[in-house]
């Protein structure tokens, strides 16, 4: 939407006509309804940024802030191009991470289903045979035999619990108290934690660079960047930095005391402030972390694939061996 809007505005179309065209041609019904309302507001005399701000639940704060800056500075088409590029890069990084996690999640789900299927349908057949043969079962086999009825009656409850758990999470995941607990834990997850931290740095520096480059005042820029941050720790740190900047401090000085920001980020921002090229420096930091996220994701994917194969092999193979252990015991007792 932003890319098409920028193209039409730079071609000389009015904002009102541009929005009406986008509302007609967009395939997203919800977005079409919102754009139609925005067009009506613009036609009534409201600015584009004010009209978009009425739909802040859907429109990103970064979009609203940069459109406002573009309108006041007379470079709306450039602001829209900037937003489009920023959102595209952000979406590309998210897609890279999601694609890396899709494989292990899918394999784990398939392994879990295979284990449940074996416990419900395969193990009872072996249990009947073991009961006929008699004798003491090895411990691994005893565990499987005990787990079989538990899986049979517990699976429906597991499915129901997962369903309602996911619904509850979607409804409450944005609650401040929940985010204060969950968001710090995300950054402590082995392997994935550092990757999420790099993703946060890439998004923060990219968004702040876009806002500073568009001439948005620093205090307003920090408010908008905080709204787009997807982690409570980051938002909390940005709030304290904003308070210090309001009192006359530089950006880099209070950032030094915030553990979430790596030393390289604070030092490069300090250099950018001293040289008057903060926007350029932020953009370079964002490029660095973009590449770091892609490289880390590639390494993670290469590591996870053989690891998942080994894990699934151990789980399924362990179950098969446990089922056949009594056979070996009987064979040894006969001989």
C-alpha positions in Angstrom: 0.0 0.0 0.0 2.8 2.5 1.0 4.8 1.6 -2.2 1.8 2.1 -4.5 0.7 5.3 -2.7 4.3 6.7 -3.0 4.3 6.0 -6.7 0.9 7.7 -7.4 1.6 10.7 -5.2 5.0 11.2 -6.9 3.2 10.9 -10.3 1.1 13.9 -9.4 -2.2 12.3 -8.2 -3.9 13.9 -5.3 -3.9 12.1 -1.9 -7.7 11.7 -2.0 -7.7 10.2 -5.5 -4.7 7.9 -4.6 -6.5 6.6 -1.5 -9.7 5.9 -3.4 -7.8 4.0 -6.1 -6.0 1.9 -3.4 -9.3 1.2 -1.6 -10.8 -0.2 -4.9 -7.8 -2.3 -6.0 -6.6 -3.7 -2.7 -7.5 -7.4 -2.1 -7.6 -7.1 1.6 -11.2 -6.4 2.6 -10.4 -5.0 6.0 -7.8 -2.6 4.5 -10.3 -1.5 1.8 -12.8 -0.5 4.5 -10.2 1.5 6.4 -8.9 3.2 3.3 -12.5 4.1 2.3 -13.0 5.8 5.8 -9.6 7.5 5.4 -10.7 8.9 2.0 -13.9 10.3 3.5 -11.9 12.0 6.3 -9.5 13.5 3.8 -12.4 14.7 1.7 -13.8 16.3 4.8 -10.6 18.3 5.3 -8.5 16.2 7.6 -4.9 15.6 6.9 -3.8 12.2 5.8 -1.8 11.5 9.0 -4.8 12.5 11.2 -7.1 10.3 9.2 -4.7 7.4 9.5 -4.3 8.0 13.2 -8.0 7.2 13.7 -7.1 3.6 12.7 -4.0 3.2 14.9 -5.0 -0.4 15.7 -4.2 -1.3 12.1 -1.9 1.4 10.8 1.7 1.2 12.3 2.8 4.2 14.4 5.8 4.5 12.1 3.5 5.1 9.1 1.5 7.7 10.9 4.6 9.6 12.2 6.4 9.6 8.9 3.3 10.7 6.9 2.9 13.6 9.4 6.5 14.6 8.9 6.2 14.2 5.1 3.0 16.4 5.0 4.6 19.1 7.1 7.9 19.1 5.2 6.3 18.8 1.7 8.0 15.4 0.9 5.1 13.0 1.3 6.1 10.8 -1.6 9.6 10.4 -0.2 8.3 9.6 3.3 6.0 6.9 1.8 8.9 5.4 -0.1 10.9 5.4 3.1 8.1 3.7 5.0 7.7 1.1 2.3 11.4 0.2 2.3 11.5 0.1 6.1 8.4 -2.2 6.4 9.7 -4.4 3.6 13.1 -4.9 5.3 11.4 -5.6 8.6 9.1 -8.1 7.0 12.0 -9.8 5.2 13.8 -10.3 8.5 10.7 -11.7 10.2 10.1 -14.0 7.3 13.8 -15.2 7.5 13.4 -16.1 11.2 10.0 -17.7 10.7 11.3 -19.9 7.8 14.2 -21.0 10.0 11.8 -22.0 12.8 9.2 -23.7 10.6 11.2 -26.8 10.0 12.0 -27.7 13.6 8.5 -27.0 14.8 7.0 -29.1 12.0 9.4 -32.0 12.8 8.7 -31.8 16.5 4.9 -31.9 15.9 5.3 -34.9 13.6 7.5 -36.7 16.1 4.9 -35.9 18.9 2.1 -37.3 16.7 4.1 -40.4 15.9 4.8 -41.0 19.6 1.2 -40.6 20.5 0.1 -42.9 17.7 2.5 -45.6 18.8 1.4 -45.3 22.4 -2.3 -45.5 21.6 -2.3 -48.3 18.9 1.1 -50.1 18.8 2.0 -50.5 22.5 -1.4 -52.1 23.5 -0.7 -54.9 20.9 2.7 -55.6 22.5 1.2 -55.4 26.0 -1.3 -58.1 25.2 1.5 -60.3 24.0 3.7 -59.5 27.0 0.8 -60.5 29.4 0.5 -63.9 27.6 4.2 -64.5 27.9 4.4 -63.4 31.6 7.6 -62.5 33.4 9.2 -59.3 34.5 9.3 -56.5 31.9 12.4 -54.3 31.6 12.0 -50.8 33.0 11.8 -48.9 29.6 9.1 -51.3 28.5 7.2 -50.8 31.8 7.3 -47.1 31.3 5.9 -47.4 27.7 3.1 -49.8 28.9 2.2 -47.3 31.7 2.2 -44.3 29.3 -0.1 -46.1 26.8 -3.4 -45.6 28.6 -2.4 -42.2 29.8 -1.9 -41.1 26.2 -5.2 -42.7 25.2 -7.3 -40.8 27.6 -5.1 -37.8 27.9 -4.7 -36.9 24.2 -8.2 -35.3 23.9 -7.5 -33.2 27.0 -4.2 -32.2 25.5 -5.8 -31.1 22.2 -8.5 -29.1 24.1 -5.9 -27.6 26.4 -3.8 -26.5 23.4 -6.8 -25.0 21.6 -7.9 -22.9 24.6 -4.4 -22.1 25.6 -3.7 -20.6 22.1 -6.9 -18.6 22.2 -6.0 -17.3 25.7 -2.5 -16.4 24.5 -3.8 -14.5 21.4 -6.2 -12.5 23.6 -3.8 -11.7 26.5 -0.3 -11.7 25.0 -0.3 -7.8 24.8 -1.1 -7.4 28.5 1.7 -5.3 30.2 2.0 -7.6 33.2 2.3 -10.7 31.0 4.8 -9.0 28.7 7.0 -8.0 31.6 7.5 -11.7 32.5 7.5 -13.2 29.0 9.6 -10.7 27.0 12.7 -10.9 29.1 12.5 -14.7 29.1 12.4 -14.7 25.2 15.9 -13.0 25.2 17.3 -15.7 27.5 16.3 -18.7 25.3 19.5 -20.5 24.2 20.4 -19.8 20.5 17.1 -18.0 19.8 17.5 -15.3 22.5 20.6 -13.7 20.8 18.8 -13.9 17.5 15.8 -12.1 18.8 18.0 -9.4 20.4 19.7 -8.8 17.0 16.3 -8.6 15.4 15.2 -6.0 18.0 18.4 -3.9 17.3 17.8 -4.1 13.5 14.2 -2.9 13.8 15.0 -0.2 16.4 17.9 1.4 14.5 16.1 1.1 11.1 12.9 2.8 12.4 14.8 5.5 14.3 17.0 6.2 11.2 13.9 6.7 9.1 12.3 9.1 11.6 15.4 11.1 12.2 16.0 11.3 8.4 12.5 12.6 7.9 13.1 15.4 10.4 10.8 14.0 13.2 11.8 15.6 16.6 13.8 13.2 18.7 11.3 12.9 21.6 8.5 12.1 19.1 10.7 9.7 17.3 11.4 7.8 20.5 7.7 7.6 21.2 7.0 6.1 17.8 10.0 3.7 17.9 8.8 2.5 21.4 5.4 1.8 20.0 6.9 -0.4 17.2 9.2 -2.3 19.6 8.1 -5.8 20.0 9.7 -6.3 23.5 8.8 -4.8 26.9 12.5 -4.6 27.9 13.2 -2.4 24.9 10.2 -0.2 25.5 11.1 0.2 29.1 14.7 1.2 28.2 13.5 3.6 25.5 11.2 5.3 28.0 14.1 6.0 30.3 16.3 7.2 27.5 13.4 9.5 26.3 13.1 11.0 29.8 16.9 11.8 29.8 16.8 13.3 26.3 13.8 15.5 27.5 16.1 16.8 30.2 18.8 17.8 27.7 20.9 14.6 27.6 22.3 13.1 24.4 20.9 9.8 23.1 24.0 7.8 23.6 24.7 8.9 27.3 21.7 7.2 28.9 21.9 4.3 26.5 25.2 3.3 28.0 23.4 2.2 31.2 20.8 0.1 29.4 21.9 -3.5 29.2 19.7 -4.3 26.3 21.9 -2.2 24.0 25.2 -3.6 22.9 28.3 -1.4 23.4 28.8 -1.2 19.6 25.4 0.4 19.1 25.9 3.0 21.8 29.4 3.9 20.6 28.3 4.3 16.9 25.3 6.4 17.9 27.6 8.6 20.0 29.9 9.0 16.9 26.8 9.8 14.8 25.7 12.5 17.3 29.2 14.1 17.5 29.6 14.1 13.7 26.0 15.3 12.9 25.3 12.1 10.9 23.0 10.2 13.3 20.6 9.0 10.6 23.4 7.6 8.4 25.0 5.9 11.4 21.7 4.4 12.5 21.2 3.1 9.0 24.7 1.5 9.0 23.9 -0.2 12.3 20.6 -1.5 10.9 22.4 -2.9 7.8 24.9 -4.6 10.1 22.2 -6.3 12.2 20.2 -7.2 9.1 23.2 -9.2 7.9 23.8 -10.6 11.4 20.2 -11.9 11.6 20.5 -13.5 8.1 23.9 -15.1 8.9 22.7 -16.4 12.3 19.5 -17.8 10.8 21.4 -19.6 8.1 23.8 -21.1 10.7 20.8 -22.0 12.9 19.0 -23.8 10.0 22.2 -25.8 9.1 22.5 -26.8 12.8 18.8 -27.6 13.5 18.2 -30.0 10.5 20.6 -32.8 11.5 19.8 -32.2 15.2 16.1 -32.7 14.6 16.8 -35.9 12.6 18.9 -37.2 15.6 16.2 -36.2 18.1 13.4 -37.9 16.2 15.6 -41.0 15.6 16.3 -41.3 19.3 12.7 -40.9 20.4 11.2 -43.3 17.8 14.2 -45.7 17.9 14.1 -45.7 21.7 10.5 -46.7 21.7 11.0 -49.5 19.2 14.0 -50.9 21.2 11.9 -50.7 24.5 9.2 -52.7 22.8 11.6 -55.4 21.6 13.6 -55.7 24.9 11.3 -58.3 26.4 11.8 -60.4 23.3 15.5 -60.5 23.8 15.0 -61.3 27.5 12.7 -64.2 26.7 15.1 -65.5 24.0 18.1 -65.4 26.5 16.0 -67.2 29.1 15.2 -70.0 26.6 18.8 -70.4 25.7 
